[in-house]
């Protein structure tokens, strides 16, 4: 199995989702679920949003206190994984005490955070 199929947003698609679906800042990542029925967006506006891939109807919203750099739908469980805070390329170049990168796990259905790993 291929874990995830990344879909890079074109500027037209990204700006359309920003304007039409409520992101207030730049979309950093957009990925399809393994079964291609849902897509998840990650934004600098501190949210990730889950959409129906067929009609782009927003299904869920996942709120954090930091910018979200990437998001993925788990192919195995009802979970969403978000990575964010510090820019990913800066994580390995900063001092460990100053690092603000986090991976957060949310329940796909209940939109609740169920865990996090700080880096």
Backbone as a chain_set.jsonl record, in Angstrom:
{"seq": "XXXXXXXXXXXXXXXXXXXXXXXXXXXXXXXXXXXXXXXXXXXXXXXXXXXXXXXXXXXXXXXXXXXXXXXXXXXXXXXXXXXXXXXXXXXXXXXXXXXXXXXXXXXXXXXXXXXXXXX", "coords": {"N": [[0.821, -1.19, 0.0], [0.449, 2.236, -0.74], [1.128, 4.769, 1.485], [0.113, 7.51, 1.662], [-1.3, 9.652, -0.782], [0.093, 12.379, -1.974], [-1.196, 15.569, -2.778], [-0.477, 18.353, -4.36], [-1.419, 21.625, -4.001], [-2.488, 23.725, -6.562], [-1.958, 27.206, -7.221], [-4.339, 28.381, -7.971], [-6.326, 26.523, -7.148], [-5.731, 26.444, -4.415], [-6.147, 29.171, -3.632], [-8.831, 29.333, -4.25], [-9.972, 27.54, -2.413], [-9.176, 28.848, -0.067], [-10.678, 31.281, -0.232], [-13.327, 30.399, -0.604], [-13.841, 28.474, 1.339], [-13.128, 29.282, 3.893], [-10.481, 29.43, 5.055], [-8.219, 31.579, 6.63], [-5.685, 32.303, 6.029], [-2.599, 31.447, 4.347], [-2.671, 28.314, 2.645], [-0.795, 25.587, 3.473], [-0.494, 22.895, 2.857], [-2.099, 20.191, 1.153], [-3.824, 17.236, 1.077], [-4.943, 14.076, -0.144], [-7.114, 11.528, 1.171], [-6.392, 8.015, 1.618], [-8.316, 6.446, 0.328], [-9.306, 8.282, -1.387], [-11.628, 9.786, -0.923], [-11.786, 11.919, 0.769], [-10.266, 15.092, 1.47], [-7.647, 16.864, 3.083], [-6.723, 19.997, 4.376], [-3.983, 22.064, 5.352], [-3.206, 24.927, 7.175], [-1.733, 28.204, 7.611], [-3.352, 29.627, 9.236], [-3.816, 28.424, 11.63], [-5.472, 26.208, 11.519], [-6.696, 23.014, 10.372], [-8.555, 21.58, 7.803], [-11.12, 19.344, 6.859], [-12.398, 18.0, 3.919], [-15.003, 16.876, 1.694], [-14.002, 15.067, -1.037], [-15.287, 14.995, -3.459], [-17.26, 17.074, -3.76], [-16.156, 19.199, -2.398], [-17.248, 20.005, 0.012], [-17.079, 21.217, 3.282], [-16.252, 19.112, 5.941], [-15.15, 18.762, 8.526], [-13.337, 20.629, 11.065], [-10.191, 21.344, 12.438], [-8.692, 22.765, 15.117], [-5.791, 24.473, 16.206], [-3.198, 25.968, 18.274], [-1.148, 26.98, 16.875], [0.486, 27.651, 13.69], [-0.359, 25.401, 11.018], [1.539, 23.156, 9.264], [1.421, 20.807, 7.778], [-0.821, 18.106, 6.997], [-2.53, 14.992, 7.399], [-4.656, 12.23, 6.599], [-5.286, 9.395, 8.465], [-4.723, 6.137, 7.181], [-5.583, 3.918, 8.509], [-7.003, 4.275, 10.956], [-9.58, 6.317, 12.542], [-8.306, 8.962, 12.451], [-6.614, 12.128, 12.332], [-3.586, 13.54, 11.424], [-1.563, 16.191, 12.324], [1.039, 18.434, 11.575], [2.995, 21.024, 12.819], [3.593, 24.471, 13.779], [6.621, 25.466, 14.187], [8.47, 26.112, 11.187], [9.048, 23.302, 9.158], [11.577, 22.862, 7.923], [13.257, 24.241, 9.602], [13.399, 22.9, 11.97], [15.493, 21.036, 12.548], [17.645, 22.728, 12.637], [17.505, 24.449, 14.754], [17.978, 25.243, 18.24], [17.284, 22.764, 20.715], [15.684, 23.548, 22.917], [14.4, 25.76, 21.946], [12.78, 24.855, 19.94], [9.666, 24.609, 18.328], [8.112, 22.801, 17.056], [5.44, 20.567, 16.534], [3.722, 17.459, 16.475], [0.448, 16.599, 16.121], [-2.361, 14.655, 17.069], [-5.617, 14.067, 16.067], [-9.007, 13.075, 16.668], [-10.862, 11.933, 14.014], [-13.676, 11.994, 13.719], [-14.784, 13.17, 16.096], [-13.353, 15.511, 16.336], [-11.514, 16.086, 18.316], [-8.468, 16.641, 20.083], [-6.247, 14.012, 20.559], [-3.703, 13.359, 21.203], [-0.187, 14.329, 21.329], [3.071, 15.073, 20.074], [5.987, 16.593, 20.921], [8.622, 18.403, 19.366]], "CA": [[0.0, 0.0, 0.0], [1.066, 3.561, -0.627], [0.551, 5.357, 2.693], [-0.698, 8.66, 1.313], [-1.038, 10.209, -2.095], [0.08, 13.831, -1.816], [-1.748, 16.39, -3.844], [-0.004, 19.72, -4.178], [-2.43, 22.573, -4.46], [-2.099, 24.801, -7.471], [-2.325, 28.48, -6.608], [-5.752, 28.617, -8.252], [-7.105, 25.67, -6.258], [-5.477, 26.896, -3.057], [-6.826, 30.438, -3.387], [-10.26, 29.047, -4.275], [-10.339, 26.958, -1.122], [-9.049, 29.928, 0.917], [-11.781, 32.226, -0.335], [-14.642, 29.782, -0.541], [-14.039, 27.538, 2.436], [-12.894, 29.832, 5.21], [-9.136, 29.599, 5.595], [-7.902, 32.997, 6.721], [-4.281, 32.513, 5.704], [-2.034, 30.566, 3.331], [-2.744, 26.861, 2.779], [0.561, 25.051, 3.361], [-0.503, 21.529, 2.357], [-3.397, 19.636, 0.821], [-3.595, 15.829, 0.771], [-6.095, 13.174, -0.257], [-7.113, 10.295, 1.956], [-5.981, 6.851, 0.827], [-9.426, 6.01, -0.528], [-9.602, 9.434, -2.244], [-12.958, 10.329, -0.673], [-11.648, 13.132, 1.565], [-8.983, 15.78, 1.408], [-7.39, 17.678, 4.262], [-5.87, 21.15, 4.138], [-3.239, 22.581, 6.501], [-3.079, 26.359, 6.917], [-1.05, 29.069, 8.566], [-4.357, 30.247, 10.104], [-3.866, 27.523, 12.807], [-6.482, 25.169, 11.368], [-6.713, 22.038, 9.291], [-9.961, 21.341, 7.482], [-11.394, 18.121, 6.12], [-13.416, 18.233, 2.898], [-15.411, 15.808, 0.801], [-13.197, 15.243, -2.255], [-16.137, 15.091, -4.645], [-17.929, 18.373, -3.897], [-15.411, 20.162, -1.579], [-18.016, 20.416, 1.182], [-16.292, 21.061, 4.505], [-16.793, 18.119, 6.855], [-14.63, 18.96, 9.88], [-12.283, 21.629, 11.237], [-9.324, 20.988, 13.559], [-8.078, 24.02, 15.545], [-4.617, 24.411, 17.07], [-2.75, 27.296, 18.681], [0.027, 27.283, 16.054], [0.281, 27.383, 12.256], [-0.314, 23.989, 10.634], [2.356, 23.037, 8.057], [1.055, 19.626, 7.01], [-1.887, 17.308, 7.585], [-2.786, 13.736, 6.693], [-5.721, 11.363, 7.109], [-4.763, 8.058, 8.703], [-5.366, 5.105, 6.363], [-5.939, 2.785, 9.358], [-7.924, 4.635, 12.047], [-10.299, 7.578, 12.376], [-7.411, 9.972, 12.993], [-5.969, 13.139, 11.5], [-2.277, 13.902, 11.947], [-1.163, 17.548, 11.953], [2.39, 18.858, 11.945], [3.041, 22.465, 12.682], [4.308, 25.354, 14.686], [7.833, 25.929, 13.532], [8.65, 25.605, 9.83], [9.685, 21.98, 9.218], [12.988, 22.907, 7.547], [14.013, 24.871, 10.674], [13.373, 22.065, 13.166], [16.8, 20.437, 12.836], [18.687, 23.747, 12.731], [17.323, 25.277, 15.937], [18.314, 24.656, 19.53], [16.147, 21.928, 21.128], [14.793, 24.263, 23.827], [13.634, 26.777, 21.23], [11.943, 24.22, 18.932], [8.227, 24.724, 18.549], [7.437, 21.88, 16.146], [4.618, 19.555, 17.189], [2.82, 16.587, 15.732], [-0.781, 16.441, 16.911], [-3.291, 13.64, 16.602], [-7.006, 14.392, 16.339], [-10.012, 12.091, 16.273], [-11.478, 12.403, 12.783], [-15.116, 12.205, 13.863], [-15.124, 14.045, 17.22], [-12.553, 16.727, 16.199], [-10.812, 16.319, 19.579], [-7.066, 16.252, 20.115], [-6.08, 12.793, 21.36], [-2.31, 13.215, 21.585], [0.772, 15.199, 20.653], [4.504, 14.815, 20.257], [6.733, 17.838, 20.733], [9.96, 18.198, 18.837]], "C": [[0.861, 1.247, 0.0], [0.372, 4.262, 0.525], [-0.377, 6.526, 2.375], [-0.358, 9.086, -0.101], [-1.063, 11.719, -1.964], [-0.505, 14.519, -3.032], [-1.322, 17.812, -3.564], [-1.024, 20.669, -4.785], [-1.834, 23.563, -5.435], [-2.529, 26.102, -6.817], [-3.806, 28.781, -6.83], [-6.639, 27.799, -7.316], [-6.968, 26.156, -4.831], [-6.21, 28.195, -2.747], [-8.34, 30.249, -3.417], [-10.743, 28.451, -2.967], [-10.227, 28.017, -0.036], [-10.297, 30.801, 0.935], [-13.13, 31.575, -0.055], [-14.882, 28.979, 0.731], [-13.486, 28.005, 3.776], [-11.502, 29.793, 5.789], [-8.801, 31.076, 5.542], [-6.456, 33.321, 6.37], [-3.865, 31.46, 4.68], [-2.258, 29.083, 3.653], [-1.355, 26.308, 2.49], [0.591, 23.662, 2.725], [-1.934, 21.095, 2.106], [-3.153, 18.186, 0.415], [-4.915, 15.061, 0.728], [-5.975, 12.027, 0.732], [-6.763, 9.13, 1.038], [-7.08, 6.393, -0.135], [-9.941, 7.125, -1.454], [-11.013, 9.998, -2.072], [-12.916, 11.639, 0.096], [-10.312, 13.795, 1.252], [-8.876, 16.664, 2.637], [-6.433, 18.799, 3.885], [-5.2, 21.553, 5.449], [-2.938, 24.043, 6.214], [-2.313, 27.082, 8.01], [-2.045, 29.768, 9.493], [-4.648, 29.411, 11.354], [-4.964, 26.463, 12.715], [-6.109, 24.19, 10.265], [-8.184, 21.749, 9.059], [-10.083, 20.122, 6.598], [-12.569, 18.384, 5.178], [-13.785, 16.93, 2.206], [-14.693, 16.058, -0.518], [-14.051, 15.415, -3.505], [-16.723, 16.493, -4.828], [-17.287, 19.492, -3.077], [-16.226, 20.717, -0.413], [-17.156, 20.186, 2.42], [-16.996, 20.107, 5.45], [-16.403, 18.388, 8.302], [-13.6, 20.074, 9.877], [-11.514, 21.286, 12.513], [-8.5, 22.212, 13.923], [-6.897, 23.752, 16.46], [-4.263, 25.841, 17.493], [-1.514, 27.742, 17.904], [-0.292, 27.04, 14.585], [0.438, 25.894, 11.947], [0.413, 23.891, 9.291], [1.935, 21.876, 7.17], [-0.042, 18.864, 7.744], [-2.086, 16.054, 6.746], [-3.914, 12.989, 7.39], [-5.123, 9.974, 7.283], [-5.474, 7.048, 7.81], [-5.897, 3.938, 7.206], [-7.008, 3.079, 10.399], [-8.646, 5.928, 11.7], [-9.493, 8.706, 13.016], [-6.922, 10.909, 11.902], [-4.652, 13.474, 12.181], [-1.92, 15.284, 11.414], [0.264, 17.793, 12.404], [2.476, 20.35, 11.792], [3.795, 23.179, 13.762], [5.458, 25.983, 13.943], [7.888, 25.366, 12.109], [9.461, 24.316, 9.888], [11.171, 22.028, 8.887], [13.858, 23.543, 8.621], [14.129, 23.995, 11.919], [14.752, 21.534, 13.517], [17.899, 21.472, 12.99], [18.559, 24.62, 13.97], [17.717, 24.507, 17.19], [17.092, 23.904, 20.042], [15.192, 22.652, 22.063], [13.941, 25.301, 23.106], [12.705, 26.176, 20.181], [10.477, 24.272, 19.28], [7.449, 23.781, 17.648], [6.661, 20.847, 16.96], [3.878, 18.715, 16.158], [1.626, 16.361, 16.644], [-1.693, 15.424, 16.242], [-4.695, 14.041, 17.034], [-7.895, 13.226, 15.939], [-10.784, 12.673, 15.094], [-12.95, 12.764, 12.963], [-15.436, 13.259, 14.92], [-14.337, 15.36, 17.229], [-11.804, 17.081, 17.487], [-9.365, 15.877, 19.46], [-6.924, 15.05, 21.039], [-4.624, 12.544, 21.736], [-1.437, 14.185, 20.821], [2.192, 14.768, 20.99], [5.212, 16.125, 19.968], [8.126, 17.547, 20.253], [10.818, 19.421, 18.948]], "O": [[1.89, 1.299, 0.673], [-0.856, 4.344, 0.542], [-1.538, 6.52, 2.783], [0.769, 8.892, -0.557], [-2.143, 12.299, -1.85], [-0.318, 14.083, -4.168], [-1.788, 18.411, -2.594], [-1.43, 20.52, -5.937], [-0.797, 24.168, -5.165], [-3.391, 26.091, -5.938], [-4.454, 29.372, -5.966], [-7.598, 28.327, -6.753], [-7.959, 26.271, -4.111], [-6.837, 28.306, -1.694], [-9.06, 30.932, -2.688], [-11.807, 28.817, -2.468], [-11.092, 28.089, 0.837], [-10.895, 31.03, 1.986], [-13.969, 32.139, 0.648], [-16.028, 28.824, 1.153], [-13.381, 27.206, 4.706], [-11.351, 30.11, 6.969], [-9.06, 31.747, 4.543], [-6.049, 34.482, 6.408], [-4.691, 30.679, 4.21], [-2.06, 28.651, 4.789], [-0.801, 26.523, 1.412], [1.592, 23.287, 2.116], [-2.864, 21.566, 2.761], [-2.363, 17.925, -0.492], [-5.86, 15.359, 1.459], [-4.873, 11.608, 1.086], [-6.834, 9.256, -0.184], [-6.803, 6.003, -1.269], [-10.894, 6.925, -2.207], [-11.538, 10.626, -2.991], [-13.888, 12.394, 0.089], [-9.359, 13.142, 0.827], [-9.877, 17.149, 3.163], [-5.456, 18.583, 3.168], [-5.78, 21.401, 6.524], [-2.464, 24.373, 5.127], [-2.251, 26.643, 9.158], [-1.631, 30.436, 10.441], [-5.625, 29.669, 12.057], [-5.344, 25.881, 13.731], [-5.326, 24.491, 9.364], [-8.969, 21.682, 10.005], [-9.265, 19.893, 5.707], [-13.599, 18.92, 5.587], [-12.982, 15.998, 2.139], [-14.772, 17.16, -1.061], [-13.569, 15.934, -4.512], [-16.687, 17.038, -5.931], [-17.802, 20.61, -3.051], [-15.918, 21.795, 0.095], [-16.578, 19.113, 2.597], [-18.184, 20.262, 5.733], [-17.229, 18.258, 9.204], [-13.053, 20.426, 8.832], [-12.114, 20.977, 13.543], [-7.684, 22.661, 13.118], [-6.972, 22.924, 17.368], [-4.943, 26.797, 17.119], [-0.904, 28.759, 18.232], [-1.229, 26.31, 14.265], [1.271, 25.213, 12.545], [-0.032, 24.466, 8.297], [2.073, 21.944, 5.949], [-0.173, 18.966, 8.963], [-1.842, 16.052, 5.54], [-4.102, 13.099, 8.602], [-4.521, 9.435, 6.354], [-6.698, 7.089, 7.687], [-6.585, 3.063, 6.68], [-7.834, 2.216, 10.694], [-8.354, 6.557, 10.683], [-9.927, 9.324, 13.988], [-6.828, 10.547, 10.73], [-4.615, 13.67, 13.396], [-1.967, 15.525, 10.207], [0.648, 17.396, 13.504], [2.081, 20.898, 10.762], [4.53, 22.583, 14.548], [5.28, 26.921, 13.166], [7.402, 24.263, 11.86], [10.463, 24.251, 10.6], [11.957, 21.309, 9.503], [15.081, 23.408, 8.572], [14.888, 24.323, 12.831], [15.143, 21.579, 14.683], [18.995, 21.129, 13.435], [19.427, 25.458, 14.216], [17.777, 23.277, 17.19], [15.966, 24.355, 19.828], [13.989, 22.398, 22.012], [12.878, 25.682, 23.597], [11.914, 26.905, 19.583], [10.095, 24.003, 20.419], [6.24, 23.944, 17.49], [7.164, 20.319, 17.952], [3.466, 19.208, 15.108], [1.782, 15.978, 17.803], [-1.78, 15.347, 15.016], [-4.94, 14.321, 18.207], [-7.59, 12.486, 15.003], [-11.299, 13.788, 15.176], [-13.411, 13.757, 12.401], [-16.26, 14.144, 14.684], [-14.623, 16.237, 18.044], [-11.494, 18.249, 17.721], [-9.063, 14.87, 18.82], [-7.419, 15.064, 22.167], [-4.332, 11.624, 22.5], [-1.849, 14.782, 19.827], [2.463, 14.186, 22.039], [5.054, 16.7, 18.892], [8.749, 16.571, 20.671], [11.98, 19.399, 18.541]]}, "num_chains": 1, "name": "protein.A"}
